[in-house]
Amino acid sequence: MIVTDNSTYHQYIFSDGEEYTGKPRIKRIIELKADATEYVKRQMKNEELPNAQTLAFASMVSEVNRVRVSDKIELWFVIQTEQDYPYHIFEFDCETHRFNFKRTVHRRVEFVDLLKS
């Protein structure tokens, strides 16, 4: 996720312990924005309704999380600063349809540590 331009990624773990050949289990869906347009800023402040793509991801996340006992999927939005740090990370609450500020990271190591959590 170093070279990005308004992309969506799935972060997953292998639930059976067999890396690369095992069963991937989605941990997060991460939407990256190279920079915050005024529209994106309004969404992150909950001043603008989420777009259809966000609501579609939220619907899928909610459906999967209803059957998961643990390891709920998270829906994150990472807003880069002109494709560089700092990154501003928001989590989308799929039930209330609101963005919640999670954290700002200023270096790659901070971002990697956050992804490992």
PLY file of the C-alpha trace (Angstrom):
ply
format ascii 1.0
element vertex 117
property float x
property float y
property float z
element edge 116
property int vertex1
property int vertex2
end_header
0.00 0.00 0.00
2.89 2.33 -0.58
1.96 3.39 -4.13
-1.73 4.12 -4.08
-4.19 6.29 -5.87
-7.75 6.02 -4.62
-7.73 2.25 -4.24
-9.44 -0.34 -2.08
-7.60 -3.19 -0.37
-8.50 -6.19 1.74
-6.29 -6.94 4.73
-6.55 -10.60 5.66
-5.02 -13.31 7.77
-4.84 -17.03 7.06
-7.29 -18.60 9.46
-5.80 -22.09 9.26
-2.21 -20.95 9.73
-1.03 -21.97 6.27
0.35 -18.74 4.86
-0.13 -18.32 1.09
-1.95 -21.66 0.66
-4.45 -21.46 3.49
-7.89 -19.95 3.81
-7.73 -16.13 3.87
-10.01 -14.43 6.41
-10.71 -10.75 5.76
-9.77 -8.54 8.71
-10.26 -5.08 7.17
-11.42 -3.40 4.03
-9.28 -0.32 3.53
-10.21 2.48 1.15
-7.29 4.78 0.37
-7.63 8.32 -0.89
-4.56 10.04 -2.30
-5.76 13.35 -0.90
-8.88 14.70 0.76
-11.10 16.54 -1.69
-13.73 18.83 -0.21
-16.28 16.06 -0.79
-14.16 13.52 1.10
-13.56 15.99 3.94
-17.31 16.54 4.31
-17.87 12.78 4.42
-15.21 12.25 7.09
-16.86 15.02 9.17
-20.23 13.30 8.68
-21.55 16.40 6.92
-22.12 14.52 3.64
-23.91 11.20 3.26
-21.70 8.24 2.38
-21.65 7.38 -1.31
-23.10 4.18 -2.78
-19.72 2.41 -2.83
-19.20 3.02 0.89
-22.72 1.84 1.67
-22.19 -1.29 -0.44
-19.01 -2.15 1.50
-20.83 -1.39 4.77
-23.67 -3.70 3.81
-21.27 -6.54 3.04
-19.30 -5.95 6.26
-22.51 -5.93 8.32
-23.72 -9.17 6.77
-20.42 -10.96 7.40
-20.14 -9.60 10.95
-23.60 -10.91 11.82
-22.31 -14.48 11.52
-18.84 -13.94 12.95
-18.44 -14.50 16.67
-15.02 -12.85 16.75
-12.64 -11.18 14.31
-15.21 -8.72 13.03
-14.35 -7.02 9.74
-13.47 -3.33 10.01
-14.00 -0.74 7.28
-11.23 1.87 7.27
-10.63 4.97 5.21
-7.04 6.16 4.93
-6.68 9.72 3.72
-3.19 10.45 2.50
-1.75 13.93 2.26
-1.08 14.34 -1.44
0.01 10.66 -1.55
2.38 11.14 1.37
2.34 11.21 5.17
0.65 12.03 7.41
-2.18 9.54 6.86
-5.47 10.25 8.59
-7.34 7.05 9.43
-11.08 6.84 9.94
-13.23 3.83 10.72
-16.68 3.65 9.20
-19.38 2.39 11.55
-21.44 0.11 9.32
-24.47 0.27 11.60
-24.74 4.03 12.16
-23.16 5.00 8.79
-20.83 7.45 10.48
-17.11 8.02 10.11
-15.07 7.98 13.33
-11.56 9.39 13.47
-9.16 6.65 14.53
-5.65 8.07 14.33
-3.09 10.02 12.34
0.17 8.29 11.45
3.25 10.22 10.40
5.59 7.46 9.26
5.43 4.11 7.53
6.44 2.23 10.69
3.45 3.72 12.57
1.11 2.70 9.76
2.48 -0.86 9.65
2.16 -1.16 13.45
-1.46 0.00 13.22
-2.21 -2.54 10.48
-0.73 -5.28 12.68
-3.08 -4.45 15.54
0 1
1 2
2 3
3 4
4 5
5 6
6 7
7 8
8 9
9 10
10 11
11 12
12 13
13 14
14 15
15 16
16 17
17 18
18 19
19 20
20 21
21 22
22 23
23 24
24 25
25 26
26 27
27 28
28 29
29 30
30 31
31 32
32 33
33 34
34 35
35 36
36 37
37 38
38 39
39 40
40 41
41 42
42 43
43 44
44 45
45 46
46 47
47 48
48 49
49 50
50 51
51 52
52 53
53 54
54 55
55 56
56 57
57 58
58 59
59 60
60 61
61 62
62 63
63 64
64 65
65 66
66 67
67 68
68 69
69 70
70 71
71 72
72 73
73 74
74 75
75 76
76 77
77 78
78 79
79 80
80 81
81 82
82 83
83 84
84 85
85 86
86 87
87 88
88 89
89 90
90 91
91 92
92 93
93 94
94 95
95 96
96 97
97 98
98 99
99 100
100 101
101 102
102 103
103 104
104 105
105 106
106 107
107 108
108 109
109 110
110 111
111 112
112 113
113 114
114 115
115 116
